[in-house]
């Protein structure tokens, strides 16, 4: 299973991954290495409308490499969003992660 360190992808510096979030890529899966998981919440499409894409600050060469290796994984990462703190607070209590 491919593993992507999100801190490395977003900041070009290795993160301190302590958890893995598994995402489905069609019939396959990939793991996202993250520092932690705060919880699980459902976010409406309207809430995400003005939120920046996860890869907006990523270096183009890193995105290009991910795309060359795995186009389905790149599609998942491109559709992900970075949620600002005010949106997290508005979600209220979340299910345990």
Secondary structure, DSSP 8 states (H G I E B T S, - for coil): -EEEEHHHHHHSS-----EEEEEEETTEEEEEEES----B----HHHHTTS-BGGGGS-HHHHHHHHHH-HHHHHHHHH-B---HHHHHHH-S-B--
